Amino acid sequence: MKIRLLSFFIVPSALLLPFSSLLSATTPPPEIKGVSAIVVDANTGEVLYERNADEKRPVGSTQKLLTSLLVAEHGNLDKQVVIQPIDEATEPTKLQLTPGTSYSRRDLLTALLVKSPNDVARALGRDYAGSIEEFATVMNAKARELGMNSSHFVNPNGLPAADQYSTARDMSKVARAAHANPVLAPIVTIKYLNFRYTDGRVHLLRNTNQTMRDNWFCTGMKTGYTDLAKHCLVCSGNANGKEVITVILGSSKERVFSDSAKLLRWALGIPQETGSAIGRTVKKYYHKIIPEPTPTPVPKHHHHRHHKSTSSSQNT
């Protein structure tokens, strides 16, 4: 009897792929909260959905995707970056790296995309260009190269600054470039990272992207929040032979992650979570195809006092 039941389910599962591929074509996009949003094909850039996609606004730490892209393309990722006091002259989310210590570009880049520390962004930007101001010049040049014609950047971390802004459409462009980058693509999928300080202490960093942590079809990207930007999130997703990118700007803490998951499901042709039998079956089917990444083991002893975060104007 068990063998017969297994055969019964194997046949319908083969039909699920073409069935689900029709979902996004026949189902309207879900209702989401946020000032602006866009969904694009990660490979072609085709716009699948947009709302106020060209409205200029602060985007918080999502602009660290641009910082990361520049560092990744710059190469020499094993080069040591010596931390300077000016790198620590920021707030509120920091790793509190001790001036005079050094870390590889790769280690700092990984920490930046997983936990979004602002001091790490400053260290990488200064290391790249010599100063934060010069790095902003490089950021804007790269933005123009990517066709981000409605953006202007002042710092590498996204903390509030006069004349610093972007749009959902522009952020989808840098997200596509990051998604295609062989260095960044695997980093943004990391859910937990054991960051080792130079004195040997280890701090467990949890990825700020809850959508990626909770949904097997989400392949990462970047969160962002400040009081001005509100909650922002850039996500990438992969299923059913499709790769898409979603951007939501100016949302709320309660909605940004779940709304991003809904947009990904819609664009990838995956049924929304309703508790229905077919929804559970499709979810189980895809989960077998793309298993959820195994998190880095939690160390027995890790230190929390080296990661500082405050709720006011937090940039993540």
C-alpha positions as CSV (number, residue, x, y, z in Angstrom):
1,M,0.0,0.0,0.0
2,K,2.8,2.4,0.8
3,I,4.4,1.8,-2.6
4,R,1.2,2.5,-4.4
5,L,0.7,5.8,-2.5
6,L,4.2,6.9,-3.4
7,S,3.5,6.2,-7.1
8,F,0.3,8.2,-6.8
9,F,2.1,11.3,-5.6
10,I,5.0,11.1,-8.0
11,V,2.9,11.6,-11.1
12,P,1.1,14.8,-10.0
13,S,4.3,16.3,-8.8
14,A,5.7,16.2,-12.3
15,L,2.7,18.3,-13.4
16,L,3.3,20.9,-10.7
17,L,6.0,22.7,-12.5
18,P,4.0,23.8,-15.6
19,F,1.0,24.4,-13.3
20,S,2.9,26.8,-11.0
21,S,4.5,28.6,-13.9
22,L,1.1,29.9,-14.9
23,L,0.3,31.3,-11.4
24,S,2.0,34.7,-11.8
25,A,0.4,35.1,-15.2
26,T,-3.1,34.4,-14.0
27,T,-3.0,35.8,-10.5
28,P,-2.8,39.6,-9.7
29,P,0.1,40.7,-7.5
30,P,-0.5,40.6,-3.8
31,E,-1.4,43.8,-1.8
32,I,1.7,45.1,0.0
33,K,2.6,48.0,2.2
34,G,5.3,50.4,1.2
35,V,5.8,53.7,-0.5
36,S,7.4,52.1,-3.6
37,A,8.1,48.7,-4.9
38,I,9.2,46.8,-8.0
39,V,9.7,43.2,-9.2
40,V,12.0,42.4,-12.0
41,D,13.4,39.4,-13.8
42,A,16.9,39.0,-12.4
43,N,18.4,38.0,-15.7
44,T,16.7,40.2,-18.2
45,G,15.6,43.2,-16.1
46,E,12.0,42.9,-17.4
47,V,9.6,44.7,-15.0
48,L,7.0,42.3,-13.7
49,Y,5.4,44.7,-11.3
50,E,6.0,48.3,-10.1
51,R,4.4,50.9,-7.9
52,N,5.9,54.4,-7.4
53,A,9.2,52.8,-8.7
54,D,10.7,56.2,-9.6
55,E,10.0,58.1,-6.4
56,K,13.3,59.4,-4.9
57,R,13.7,58.5,-1.3
58,P,16.3,57.3,1.3
59,V,16.9,53.6,1.1
60,G,18.9,52.9,4.3
61,S,21.3,50.0,4.3
62,T,20.1,48.5,1.0
63,Q,22.7,50.8,-0.6
64,K,25.3,48.6,1.0
65,L,24.7,46.4,-2.0
66,L,26.4,49.1,-4.1
67,T,29.3,49.3,-1.6
68,S,29.6,45.5,-1.6
69,L,29.5,45.4,-5.4
70,L,32.4,47.9,-5.7
71,V,34.5,46.0,-3.1
72,A,33.8,42.6,-4.8
73,E,34.7,44.0,-8.3
74,H,37.8,45.7,-6.9
75,G,39.2,42.2,-6.0
76,N,42.2,41.3,-3.9
77,L,39.8,40.1,-1.3
78,D,42.5,38.6,0.9
79,K,44.1,42.0,1.4
80,Q,44.2,43.1,5.0
81,V,42.2,46.2,6.0
82,V,43.7,48.0,9.0
83,I,40.9,49.5,11.1
84,Q,41.3,53.2,11.8
85,P,39.6,55.3,14.5
86,I,37.6,57.2,11.9
87,D,36.0,53.9,10.8
88,E,34.4,53.6,14.3
89,A,33.1,57.2,14.2
90,T,29.6,56.0,13.3
91,E,26.5,54.5,14.8
92,P,24.3,52.7,15.7
93,T,24.9,49.2,14.4
94,K,28.6,48.3,14.7
95,L,30.9,45.4,15.2
96,Q,33.1,47.8,17.3
97,L,36.3,46.8,15.6
98,T,39.4,47.9,17.5
99,P,41.6,50.4,15.7
100,G,44.9,49.0,14.7
101,T,43.5,45.5,14.2
102,S,43.2,44.1,10.7
103,Y,40.7,41.9,8.8
104,S,40.6,40.7,5.2
105,R,38.4,42.5,2.7
106,R,36.5,39.2,2.3
107,D,35.7,38.8,6.0
108,L,34.5,42.4,6.3
109,L,32.5,42.1,3.1
110,T,30.8,39.0,4.4
111,A,30.0,40.6,7.8
112,L,28.6,43.6,6.0
113,L,26.1,41.7,4.0
114,V,25.1,39.4,6.8
115,K,24.7,41.8,9.7
116,S,25.0,45.3,8.1
117,P,27.5,47.0,10.5
118,N,28.1,50.6,9.6
119,D,31.7,50.7,10.8
120,V,32.5,47.8,8.5
121,A,31.0,49.8,5.6
122,R,33.1,52.8,6.4
123,A,36.3,50.7,6.7
124,L,35.7,49.1,3.3
125,G,34.9,52.4,1.7
126,R,38.0,54.2,3.1
127,D,40.2,51.2,2.2
128,Y,38.9,51.4,-1.4
129,A,39.1,55.1,-2.0
130,G,41.1,56.7,0.8
131,S,38.2,58.5,2.3
132,I,34.4,58.3,2.7
133,E,34.0,61.3,0.4
134,E,36.1,59.8,-2.4
135,F,34.3,56.5,-2.0
136,A,31.0,58.4,-2.5
137,T,32.4,59.7,-5.8
138,V,33.1,56.1,-6.9
139,M,29.7,55.0,-5.8
140,N,28.0,57.6,-7.9
141,A,30.2,56.8,-10.9
142,K,29.2,53.1,-10.6
143,A,25.6,54.0,-10.2
144,R,25.7,55.9,-13.5
145,E,27.4,52.9,-15.1
146,L,24.5,50.7,-14.0
147,G,21.9,53.1,-15.3
148,M,20.9,54.3,-11.8
149,N,20.0,57.8,-13.1
150,S,17.8,58.8,-10.2
151,S,20.2,58.1,-7.4
152,H,22.9,60.0,-5.4
153,F,25.0,58.6,-2.6
154,V,27.0,60.4,0.1
155,N,28.2,57.5,2.3
156,P,28.8,53.7,2.0
157,N,26.4,52.7,4.8
158,G,23.1,54.5,4.1
159,L,22.8,56.5,7.3
160,P,20.8,59.7,6.7
161,A,22.6,62.4,4.8
162,A,21.5,65.4,2.8
163,D,21.2,64.8,-0.9
164,Q,21.3,61.0,-0.6
165,Y,18.6,59.1,-2.2
166,S,17.6,56.4,-4.7
167,T,14.5,54.7,-6.1
168,A,13.1,51.2,-6.2
169,R,13.9,50.9,-9.9
170,D,17.5,52.0,-9.4
171,M,17.9,49.6,-6.5
172,S,16.7,46.8,-8.6
173,K,19.5,47.6,-11.1
174,V,22.3,47.4,-8.5
175,A,20.6,44.3,-7.1
176,R,20.7,42.6,-10.5
177,A,24.5,43.3,-10.7
178,A,25.0,42.0,-7.2
179,H,22.9,38.9,-7.9
180,A,25.1,38.2,-11.0
181,N,28.4,38.7,-9.1
182,P,30.1,35.4,-8.2
183,V,31.5,36.8,-5.0
184,L,28.3,38.3,-3.6
185,A,25.8,35.7,-4.7
186,P,26.8,33.1,-2.2
187,I,27.5,35.6,0.6
188,V,23.9,36.9,0.7
189,T,22.6,33.4,1.3
190,I,24.5,33.0,4.6
191,K,22.0,32.8,7.4
192,Y,24.5,32.7,10.3
193,L,28.1,33.7,10.4
194,N,30.7,33.1,13.1
195,F,32.7,36.3,13.0
196,R,36.1,35.9,14.6
197,Y,37.9,38.9,16.1
198,T,41.6,39.2,15.9
199,D,42.0,38.2,19.6
200,G,40.2,34.9,18.9
201,R,36.8,35.8,20.2
202,V,33.9,34.7,18.1
203,H,30.5,36.5,17.7
204,L,27.6,34.8,16.0
205,L,25.9,37.1,13.4
206,R,22.4,36.4,12.2
207,N,21.4,37.6,8.8
208,T,19.1,40.6,9.1
209,N,17.0,39.3,6.1
210,Q,14.2,37.4,7.7
211,T,12.5,36.7,4.4
212,M,15.6,34.8,3.3
213,R,15.9,33.0,6.7
214,D,12.3,31.8,6.6
215,N,11.6,31.0,2.9
216,W,13.5,28.4,1.0
217,F,13.0,30.2,-2.4
218,C,14.5,33.5,-1.2
219,T,18.2,33.6,-2.1
220,G,19.1,36.6,-0.1
221,M,20.0,40.3,-0.7
222,K,19.8,43.2,1.7
223,T,17.7,44.9,4.4
224,G,17.6,48.6,5.3
225,Y,16.1,50.8,7.9
226,T,16.4,54.4,9.2
227,D,13.8,56.6,10.7
228,L,13.6,58.5,7.4
229,A,13.8,55.5,5.0
230,K,11.5,53.3,7.1
231,H,11.8,49.5,6.5
232,C,13.3,48.6,3.1
233,L,14.2,45.3,1.6
234,V,15.8,44.0,-1.6
235,C,15.2,40.3,-2.1
236,S,16.2,37.7,-4.8
237,G,14.4,34.5,-5.4
238,N,14.8,31.3,-7.4
239,A,12.2,28.6,-8.3
240,N,10.4,27.1,-11.2
241,G,13.2,28.0,-13.6
242,K,12.8,31.7,-12.7
243,E,15.0,34.2,-10.9
244,V,13.5,37.4,-9.7
245,I,14.3,40.4,-7.6
246,T,11.9,42.4,-5.5
247,V,12.4,45.8,-3.9
248,I,10.2,47.4,-1.3
249,L,10.9,50.8,0.1
250,G,9.2,52.7,2.9
251,S,7.4,49.8,4.5
252,S,6.9,48.7,8.1
253,K,8.6,46.2,10.4
254,E,5.5,44.2,10.6
255,R,5.0,43.9,6.8
256,V,8.3,44.2,4.9
257,F,9.4,40.6,5.2
258,S,6.1,38.9,4.7
259,D,5.2,41.3,1.8
260,S,8.6,40.5,0.1
261,A,7.9,36.8,0.5
262,K,4.4,37.3,-1.1
263,L,5.9,39.2,-4.0
264,L,8.5,36.5,-4.6
265,R,5.9,33.8,-4.5
266,W,3.8,35.7,-7.0
267,A,6.6,36.3,-9.4
268,L,8.0,32.8,-9.1
269,G,4.6,31.1,-9.6
270,I,4.5,29.6,-6.1
271,P,1.0,29.6,-4.4
272,Q,0.7,31.9,-1.5
273,E,0.6,30.3,1.9
274,T,-3.1,29.6,2.6
275,G,-2.9,26.2,4.3
276,S,-4.4,24.5,1.3
277,A,-3.4,21.0,0.4
278,I,-2.0,22.1,-2.9
279,G,0.0,24.8,-1.3
280,R,1.6,22.4,1.1
281,T,2.3,19.9,-1.7
282,V,3.9,22.5,-3.9
283,K,6.0,23.8,-1.1
284,K,7.2,20.3,-0.2
285,Y,7.9,19.6,-3.9
286,Y,10.1,22.7,-4.4
287,H,11.8,22.2,-1.0
288,K,13.2,18.9,-2.3
289,I,14.5,20.6,-5.4
290,I,16.1,23.6,-3.6
291,P,16.9,22.5,0.0
292,E,17.3,25.2,2.6
293,P,21.0,26.1,3.3
294,T,22.4,24.6,6.4
295,P,23.3,27.4,8.9
296,T,26.8,27.7,10.4
297,P,26.9,25.9,13.7
298,V,26.5,28.1,16.7
299,P,29.7,28.2,18.8
300,K,29.4,27.0,22.4
301,H,30.8,30.3,23.7
302,H,30.3,33.6,21.7
303,H,30.5,37.1,22.9
304,H,27.6,39.6,22.4
305,R,29.1,42.7,23.9
306,H,31.0,43.6,20.7
307,H,27.9,44.1,18.6
308,K,26.3,47.4,19.4
309,S,22.8,48.3,18.2
310,T,20.2,50.9,19.2
311,S,16.6,51.2,18.1
312,S,16.8,54.9,17.1
313,S,17.7,55.5,13.5
314,Q,19.0,52.0,13.3
315,N,20.5,51.1,9.9
316,T,20.3,47.5,9.0
